Amino acid sequence: MKRFVWTSDNHLDRMNENDRREFNEYLSELDPDAFILAGDIAEADGVIGFLTDFRRALSCPIYFVLGNHDFWGSSFNLVKSSIRAFVKEESNLHWLTENGVIEINQTTALIGHDGWADARYGKISTTGTAVPRDFFRIEDLKGLPRTQFETALNQLGEQAAECIRQMLVEAVVKYKQIYLVTHVPPFPEASLDRSGRICDDEKLPFYSCKAVGDVLLEVMSDNPDCRLTVLCGHSHEKCTVEILPNLQVVVLKAGYGTWYPPGTIKI
């Protein structure tokens, strides 16, 4: 049996050096068979450095997706290009967004995509203050008028959903258990605020992805003998939600400035 350790929203740029060292030592002592990161590793200029630190601390394969913070201070194309070039030279680092279906064993597969909130749940307020800093810190979104927020997020969600559909449709043909790693929860039930309640209508557009959720519902409803577990983050609030008898979503507790115990999957 293999033991996969996973985590999300580490925001390592917000931790001090001692806490980062302690976290890496903790992970090393766990001695996992694989390590999974579900996004928000740092901001754009720090992601590669922190991935390198994980690679030095761990001898196992490291699988990751990127979160919204990982693009802060740069653009989508520049970050993706740098990550693509970086992992090409690193045999133990795997960017799931561009890795397709990864076989863990004869019955189990791992897939993943960075994902994005798609503004299809809740409603973007024209006057409210609940606007994520993505629209100020990511070059592709910076300066967009609020009337264009919804269109931009719709497109990002659709792109993620189509990529995930292709991987999932391929995986269900061969595997009975699939793990999907993505940053943003695909259902409101897994998008909780600090009080433990589902995010309100002003936050939901930025904290869930209906396009991805719809794909998961469709494919898993058509394949009841296959089970899908979604590992995600973004909201920082821990929860486990059974969407269908064969579709579960898990979010881990996370925060800024410190590290939280990772989750464990036995395969």
C-alpha positions as CSV (number, residue, x, y, z in Angstrom):
1,M,0.0,0.0,0.0
2,K,1.3,3.4,-0.9
3,R,0.9,6.5,1.2
4,F,0.4,9.8,-0.5
5,V,0.6,13.1,1.5
6,W,-1.1,16.1,0.2
7,T,-1.5,19.8,1.1
8,S,-2.8,23.1,-0.3
9,D,-2.5,26.8,0.2
10,N,0.8,26.8,1.9
11,H,1.6,30.4,0.9
12,L,5.3,29.7,1.6
13,D,6.2,33.3,0.9
14,R,4.2,34.3,3.9
15,M,6.0,31.9,6.3
16,N,9.3,32.7,8.0
17,E,12.4,30.7,7.2
18,N,12.2,28.6,10.4
19,D,8.6,27.6,9.7
20,R,9.4,26.6,6.2
21,R,12.3,24.5,7.4
22,E,10.2,22.9,10.0
23,F,7.5,22.1,7.5
24,N,10.0,20.4,5.1
25,E,11.5,18.4,8.0
26,Y,8.0,17.3,9.0
27,L,7.3,16.1,5.5
28,S,10.6,14.4,5.2
29,E,9.9,12.5,8.5
30,L,6.6,11.3,7.1
31,D,8.5,9.6,4.3
32,P,5.6,9.6,1.8
33,D,5.5,7.6,-1.4
34,A,4.3,10.8,-3.1
35,F,3.6,14.4,-2.2
36,I,0.7,16.4,-3.7
37,L,0.3,20.2,-3.7
38,A,-3.1,21.6,-4.6
39,G,-2.0,25.1,-5.5
40,D,-1.1,28.5,-3.9
41,I,2.4,27.5,-3.3
42,A,3.6,31.1,-3.2
43,E,3.5,34.1,-5.5
44,A,4.9,33.9,-9.0
45,D,8.5,34.9,-8.3
46,G,8.8,32.3,-5.5
47,V,7.1,29.2,-6.8
48,I,10.1,27.5,-8.5
49,G,12.3,28.2,-5.6
50,F,9.9,26.6,-3.1
51,L,9.3,23.6,-5.4
52,T,13.0,23.1,-5.5
53,D,13.1,23.1,-1.7
54,F,10.5,20.4,-1.6
55,R,12.4,18.4,-4.2
56,R,15.5,18.6,-2.0
57,A,13.6,17.6,1.1
58,L,11.8,14.6,-0.4
59,S,12.9,11.7,-2.4
60,C,9.4,10.8,-3.7
61,P,7.6,12.1,-6.7
62,I,6.0,15.5,-6.2
63,Y,2.7,16.3,-8.1
64,F,1.3,19.8,-8.1
65,V,-1.1,22.2,-9.6
66,L,-1.0,26.0,-9.5
67,G,-3.4,28.3,-7.6
68,N,-4.4,31.9,-8.2
69,H,-1.6,33.2,-5.9
70,D,1.0,31.4,-8.0
71,F,0.3,33.9,-10.8
72,W,0.4,37.0,-8.7
73,G,3.0,39.5,-9.9
74,S,3.2,38.0,-13.4
75,S,0.9,36.7,-16.2
76,F,-0.6,33.4,-17.1
77,N,1.7,32.8,-20.0
78,L,4.9,33.8,-18.3
79,V,4.2,31.6,-15.2
80,K,3.2,28.6,-17.3
81,S,6.2,28.9,-19.6
82,S,8.6,29.1,-16.7
83,I,7.0,26.1,-14.9
84,R,6.9,24.1,-18.1
85,A,10.6,24.7,-18.7
86,F,11.5,24.0,-15.0
87,V,9.7,20.6,-14.7
88,K,11.2,19.5,-18.0
89,E,14.6,19.3,-16.2
90,E,13.2,17.9,-12.9
91,S,12.3,14.1,-13.0
92,N,10.6,14.1,-9.6
93,L,8.4,17.2,-10.2
94,H,5.2,16.8,-12.1
95,W,2.8,19.6,-13.1
96,L,-0.5,17.7,-13.3
97,T,-2.1,20.3,-15.6
98,E,0.1,19.0,-18.4
99,N,0.7,15.4,-17.4
100,G,-2.5,13.7,-18.5
101,V,-3.6,10.5,-16.7
102,I,-1.0,9.1,-14.3
103,E,-1.3,5.5,-13.3
104,I,-0.8,4.8,-9.6
105,N,-1.6,1.1,-9.8
106,Q,-3.8,-1.1,-12.0
107,T,-7.0,0.3,-10.4
108,T,-6.0,3.9,-9.4
109,A,-5.1,7.0,-11.4
110,L,-4.2,10.6,-10.6
111,I,-5.2,13.6,-12.7
112,G,-5.1,17.3,-12.1
113,H,-5.6,20.8,-13.4
114,D,-4.9,24.3,-11.9
115,G,-8.6,25.2,-12.3
116,W,-10.1,28.6,-11.7
117,A,-13.2,30.1,-10.1
118,D,-15.7,30.8,-12.9
119,A,-18.3,33.2,-11.5
120,R,-21.2,30.9,-12.3
121,Y,-22.3,30.6,-8.6
122,G,-23.4,33.6,-6.7
123,K,-23.4,37.0,-8.4
124,I,-20.6,39.5,-8.9
125,S,-21.6,42.8,-7.3
126,T,-21.2,46.0,-9.2
127,T,-20.8,47.9,-6.0
128,G,-19.6,45.5,-3.4
129,T,-16.0,45.2,-2.1
130,A,-15.6,41.4,-2.4
131,V,-13.2,41.5,-5.3
132,P,-10.1,39.2,-5.1
133,R,-6.7,40.7,-5.6
134,D,-6.2,38.6,-8.7
135,F,-7.7,41.5,-10.6
136,F,-4.9,43.7,-9.3
137,R,-2.0,41.3,-9.1
138,I,-2.3,39.2,-12.3
139,E,-1.3,41.0,-15.6
140,D,-4.1,39.3,-17.7
141,L,-6.8,40.5,-15.2
142,K,-5.4,43.8,-14.1
143,G,-7.4,46.8,-15.1
144,L,-10.4,44.9,-16.3
145,P,-13.6,46.9,-15.7
146,R,-15.9,45.1,-13.3
147,T,-18.4,44.4,-16.1
148,Q,-15.8,42.1,-17.7
149,F,-15.0,40.1,-14.6
150,E,-17.7,37.5,-15.3
151,T,-16.6,36.9,-18.9
152,A,-13.0,36.5,-17.9
153,L,-13.7,34.0,-15.2
154,N,-16.2,32.1,-17.3
155,Q,-13.5,31.6,-19.9
156,L,-11.0,30.4,-17.3
157,G,-13.5,28.0,-15.8
158,E,-14.4,26.6,-19.3
159,Q,-10.8,26.0,-20.2
160,A,-10.2,24.0,-17.0
161,A,-13.4,22.1,-17.3
162,E,-12.6,21.0,-20.9
163,C,-9.1,19.8,-19.9
164,I,-10.5,17.9,-16.9
165,R,-13.2,16.3,-19.0
166,Q,-10.7,14.9,-21.4
167,M,-8.6,13.4,-18.7
168,L,-11.5,12.1,-16.7
169,V,-13.2,10.5,-19.7
170,E,-9.9,8.7,-20.5
171,A,-9.4,7.6,-16.9
172,V,-12.8,6.1,-16.1
173,V,-12.4,3.6,-19.0
174,K,-9.5,1.9,-17.1
175,Y,-9.5,2.8,-13.4
176,K,-11.9,2.2,-10.6
177,Q,-10.5,5.0,-8.3
178,I,-9.5,8.4,-9.6
179,Y,-8.0,11.3,-7.7
180,L,-8.4,14.8,-9.2
181,V,-6.2,17.6,-7.9
182,T,-7.5,21.1,-8.6
183,H,-7.2,24.4,-6.7
184,V,-10.7,25.7,-6.6
185,P,-13.6,23.7,-5.2
186,P,-16.0,22.6,-8.0
187,F,-19.2,22.8,-5.8
188,P,-20.5,25.5,-3.4
189,E,-20.9,22.8,-0.7
190,A,-17.1,22.6,-0.5
191,S,-16.6,26.4,-0.6
192,L,-16.8,27.4,3.0
193,D,-16.1,30.7,4.7
194,R,-14.5,31.1,8.1
195,S,-17.7,30.4,10.0
196,G,-17.9,27.0,8.3
197,R,-20.9,28.0,6.2
198,I,-21.1,28.1,2.4
199,C,-19.7,31.3,1.0
200,D,-22.3,34.0,0.4
201,D,-23.3,35.2,-3.1
202,E,-20.6,37.9,-3.2
203,K,-17.8,35.4,-2.6
204,L,-19.0,32.3,-4.5
205,P,-18.2,33.7,-7.9
206,F,-14.5,33.7,-6.9
207,Y,-14.5,30.5,-4.7
208,S,-16.1,27.8,-6.8
209,C,-16.1,26.5,-10.4
210,K,-19.5,25.3,-11.7
211,A,-18.1,24.4,-15.2
212,V,-15.8,21.8,-13.6
213,G,-18.5,20.6,-11.2
214,D,-20.9,20.1,-14.1
215,V,-18.3,17.9,-15.9
216,L,-17.7,15.9,-12.8
217,L,-21.4,15.3,-12.2
218,E,-21.9,14.3,-15.8
219,V,-19.0,11.8,-16.1
220,M,-19.4,10.3,-12.7
221,S,-23.2,9.8,-13.0
222,D,-22.5,7.9,-16.2
223,N,-19.8,5.8,-14.5
224,P,-21.3,4.6,-11.1
225,D,-18.8,1.8,-10.7
226,C,-15.9,4.3,-10.7
227,R,-15.1,6.6,-7.7
228,L,-13.7,10.1,-7.9
229,T,-12.1,12.0,-5.0
230,V,-11.3,15.7,-5.6
231,L,-8.5,17.2,-3.6
232,C,-8.6,21.0,-3.6
233,G,-8.1,24.1,-1.5
234,H,-8.6,27.9,-2.1
235,S,-11.1,28.5,0.7
236,H,-8.7,27.4,3.5
237,E,-11.6,25.8,5.4
238,K,-11.6,22.1,6.0
239,C,-14.5,20.0,4.8
240,T,-15.4,16.7,3.2
241,V,-18.5,16.6,1.0
242,E,-20.2,13.6,-0.7
243,I,-21.7,15.1,-3.9
244,L,-22.7,11.7,-5.3
245,P,-22.2,8.2,-3.9
246,N,-19.1,8.0,-6.1
247,L,-18.0,11.6,-6.0
248,Q,-16.3,13.1,-2.9
249,V,-14.6,16.6,-2.5
250,V,-12.0,17.2,0.2
251,V,-10.6,20.6,1.3
252,L,-7.9,20.9,3.9
253,K,-7.5,23.6,6.6
254,A,-5.0,26.3,5.5
255,G,-3.9,29.8,6.3
256,Y,-1.3,32.5,6.0
257,G,2.0,32.6,7.9
258,T,2.0,29.1,9.3
259,W,1.7,25.5,8.1
260,Y,-1.0,23.0,8.8
261,P,-0.8,19.2,9.0
262,P,-1.2,17.7,5.5
263,G,-3.8,15.0,4.5
264,T,-2.9,11.4,3.9
265,I,-4.2,9.0,1.2
266,K,-3.5,5.3,1.4
267,I,-3.6,3.6,-2.0
